[in-house]
């Protein structure tokens, strides 16, 4: 499966905020941040369940 570029910069920011919250606080906090900021549930699931498919620009610790 090929990675697609995120066209929506708000989605990109929300995903990165959620990843940061998951790493700095805990997993549920990361999920909540993404959902609260409008990231579609299937994207939240994919981001957390398939980290090998994350974009090079995604937040990392």
C-alpha positions, 0 to 999 in steps of 0.5 A: 500500500502506498502512502498518500500525502496529506492534502489537508494541513489541519489533518496533518497538524491534528495527527501530529498533536495526537501522536505527541500526546500519545507519546508524552501522556498516554495512548487514550490522550492521543486518540482523544486529541485526534478525535476532538480535532476531527481526524476521521476514526479510520485515520486514527486507527491506521495511524496507531495500528500501522506505525510503519506506514507513518509519513516521514514528517509525522511527529516522533520522540 
